[in-house]
């Protein structure tokens, strides 16, 4: 099977920064924010998936 590549805006992969006052990530990209492996490992619900080309 041939490798497939997809182009996305770098801002969608951004780490963002933790706001200590609100305990929330500020400026985190939607693709980065959808990462759920840590939650799956802890038996917690997964995060909202991101959209690419109009699909989840």
Backbone torsions as a table, in degrees:
resi	resn	phi	psi	omega
1	UNK	NA	132.8	-179.7
2	UNK	-76.0	145.5	177.4
3	UNK	-68.4	143.9	177.4
4	UNK	-116.3	140.7	-179.8
5	UNK	-121.7	141.5	178.1
6	UNK	-127.6	137.7	179.9
7	UNK	-98.6	131.4	175.9
8	UNK	-132.3	159.1	175.8
9	UNK	-66.6	133.5	179.4
10	UNK	-56.1	-30.6	-179.7
11	UNK	-62.8	-24.1	178.8
12	UNK	-71.9	-17.0	179.7
13	UNK	-103.4	3.2	-174.0
14	UNK	-61.9	141.2	177.1
15	UNK	-71.1	-35.0	-174.7
16	UNK	76.8	-169.4	-179.6
17	UNK	-139.6	145.9	179.2
18	UNK	-80.3	126.6	172.8
19	UNK	-91.3	109.4	-175.7
20	UNK	-66.0	-31.6	-178.9
21	UNK	-65.7	-42.5	-177.8
22	UNK	-101.0	-7.6	-177.9
23	UNK	58.6	36.6	179.3
24	UNK	-127.5	155.4	174.3
25	UNK	-79.6	132.4	178.1
26	UNK	-111.6	129.2	176.4
27	UNK	78.1	16.5	179.0
28	UNK	-78.3	135.6	179.3
29	UNK	-68.8	154.2	-176.3
30	UNK	-66.6	-33.8	178.1
31	UNK	-69.1	-45.7	178.0
32	UNK	-60.8	-40.8	-177.5
33	UNK	-68.4	-19.0	-177.7
34	UNK	-84.9	-6.9	-179.5
35	UNK	-56.5	126.9	-174.4
36	UNK	-128.1	3.8	-176.6
37	UNK	-57.9	-37.9	178.9
38	UNK	-64.3	-37.6	-179.4
39	UNK	-73.0	-39.6	178.7
40	UNK	-61.8	-43.5	179.1
41	UNK	-63.2	-25.4	-179.3
42	UNK	-98.2	3.9	179.8
43	UNK	72.8	24.8	180.0
44	UNK	-101.5	161.8	177.6
45	UNK	-62.5	150.4	179.8
46	UNK	-77.4	161.0	178.4
47	UNK	-80.2	163.8	179.3
48	UNK	-60.8	132.8	178.6
49	UNK	-72.4	161.2	178.1
50	UNK	-94.9	164.1	178.0
51	UNK	-103.1	140.7	173.5
52	UNK	-137.8	127.0	-179.1
53	UNK	53.9	37.7	176.9
54	UNK	80.6	3.8	-179.2
55	UNK	-124.8	155.1	177.4
56	UNK	-74.1	NA	NA
